Amino acid sequence: MSAILKAIDYLNKIIGFLSVLILVVMSGVISIQVFSRFILHNSIEWSEELARYLMIWLVFLAASLALRKHKLIGVEALTERLTPNVRRIFKTVVHIVNIGFFIVLMMYGMDMLEHVKMQQSPAMKIPMVYAYAAIPVGAFLMMMNSIAVLIEFYTKEDQS
């Protein structure tokens, strides 16, 4: 199990690097657009579209990292009132439901790719598959990290 966790964490390091790179590129594109629009009085047509697609990718990639590091927003008021055994069962059920949701999201995301494979983005004229691919890729990464959280939850609990 530790080999699986190590592989997932290595992939998460790559995803973290990609997330930072996307954030830097997105910030640069937005800064150039603001400068161009307000100083040069000439808008760059493709910049807003690129920033939007980069933001979509960033949200899906970063959400998978946040899930793995337990940094997603959650309501703990209910779980804090449960006994440790019931809390363990509750958290397991929540993660299993999450994995099911991510599988459904991934399947529908793949289906959506089939529908948009012939479409092009309005400004950049790139295939819309590149923008929509964030959905199944992000869902897969979130599913993978949910499984890692479950593995870690049970292996670390068993060791103590």
C-alpha positions in Angstrom: 0.0 0.0 0.0 2.8 2.4 0.7 4.1 2.0 -2.9 0.6 3.1 -4.1 0.7 6.1 -1.8 4.2 7.0 -2.9 3.2 6.8 -6.6 0.1 9.0 -6.0 2.2 11.5 -4.0 4.8 11.6 -6.8 2.0 12.3 -9.3 0.7 15.0 -7.0 4.0 16.7 -7.0 3.8 16.9 -10.8 0.3 18.2 -10.5 1.4 20.8 -8.0 4.1 22.0 -10.3 1.6 22.1 -13.2 -0.8 24.1 -11.0 1.8 26.6 -10.2 2.8 26.9 -13.8 -0.8 27.4 -14.9 -1.3 30.0 -12.2 1.8 31.9 -13.4 0.7 31.8 -17.0 -2.8 32.8 -16.2 -1.6 35.7 -14.0 0.7 36.8 -16.8 -2.0 36.7 -19.5 -4.4 38.6 -17.3 -1.8 41.2 -16.5 -0.9 41.7 -20.1 -4.6 42.0 -21.0 -5.2 44.6 -18.3 -2.1 46.6 -19.5 -3.1 46.3 -23.1 -6.7 47.3 -22.4 -6.2 50.2 -20.1 -2.8 51.6 -21.1 -2.6 50.7 -24.8 -6.4 50.9 -25.3 -6.3 47.7 -27.4 -7.8 44.5 -26.1 -6.3 41.1 -26.8 -9.1 39.0 -28.1 -7.8 35.6 -27.0 -6.5 36.5 -23.5 -9.8 36.2 -21.6 -10.6 32.9 -23.2 -7.2 31.5 -22.4 -7.4 32.8 -18.8 -10.8 31.1 -18.4 -9.7 27.7 -19.6 -6.5 27.9 -17.5 -8.7 28.7 -14.5 -10.9 25.7 -15.1 -7.9 23.4 -15.3 -6.4 25.0 -12.2 -9.5 24.4 -10.2 -9.7 20.8 -11.1 -6.0 20.1 -10.5 -5.8 22.1 -7.3 -9.0 20.5 -5.9 -7.4 17.1 -6.3 -4.4 18.2 -4.3 -6.6 19.9 -1.7 -8.5 16.7 -1.3 -5.3 14.7 -0.7 -4.0 17.1 1.8 -7.3 17.4 3.7 -7.6 21.1 2.8 -11.1 21.1 1.3 -13.8 22.9 3.2 -15.8 20.6 5.3 -18.4 20.8 8.1 -17.0 19.1 11.1 -19.7 20.0 13.6 -21.5 16.6 13.0 -18.5 14.4 13.0 -17.0 16.0 16.1 -20.1 14.8 18.1 -19.8 11.2 17.0 -17.9 8.5 18.8 -14.6 7.5 17.3 -15.9 4.2 15.8 -19.0 5.9 14.3 -16.8 8.8 13.0 -14.5 6.3 11.3 -17.5 4.6 9.6 -19.0 8.0 8.7 -15.7 9.2 7.1 -15.4 6.0 5.2 -18.9 6.2 3.8 -18.3 9.9 2.8 -15.1 8.9 0.9 -16.8 6.0 -0.8 -19.7 8.3 -1.9 -17.1 10.8 -3.1 -15.4 8.1 -5.2 -18.7 7.2 -6.7 -19.4 10.8 -7.5 -16.0 11.2 -9.1 -16.6 8.1 -11.2 -19.9 9.4 -12.5 -18.3 12.8 -13.2 -15.5 11.2 -15.1 -17.9 9.1 -17.2 -20.0 12.1 -18.0 -16.9 14.2 -18.7 -15.7 11.6 -21.2 -19.2 11.6 -22.8 -19.0 15.4 -23.0 -15.7 15.2 -24.8 -17.4 13.2 -27.6 -20.0 16.0 -28.0 -17.5 18.8 -28.2 -14.7 17.1 -30.2 -15.7 19.0 -33.4 -16.1 22.4 -31.7 -13.6 25.1 -31.6 -13.1 27.9 -29.1 -14.4 31.3 -30.4 -11.3 33.4 -30.0 -8.3 31.0 -30.1 -9.8 28.5 -32.5 -8.5 25.5 -30.5 -10.5 22.3 -30.1 -12.9 22.6 -27.1 -11.8 19.1 -26.1 -8.7 20.7 -24.5 -10.9 22.9 -22.2 -13.5 20.2 -21.4 -10.8 17.5 -20.8 -10.3 19.1 -17.4 -13.5 17.5 -16.2 -12.6 13.8 -16.6 -8.9 14.4 -15.8 -9.8 16.3 -12.6 -12.4 13.7 -11.6 -9.9 10.9 -12.1 -7.3 12.7 -10.0 -9.8 13.4 -7.3 -10.9 9.8 -7.3 -7.3 8.7 -7.1 -6.6 11.0 -4.2 -9.8 9.9 -2.4 -8.6 6.3 -2.6 -5.2 7.5 -1.3 -6.9 9.2 1.7 -8.9 6.0 2.4 -5.7 3.9 2.3 -3.9 6.3 4.5 -6.8 6.5 6.9 -6.9 2.8 7.4 -3.2 2.1 7.4 -2.3 4.9 9.8 -5.3 4.1 12.1 -4.2 0.4 12.2 -0.6 1.4 13.2 -1.6 3.4 16.2 
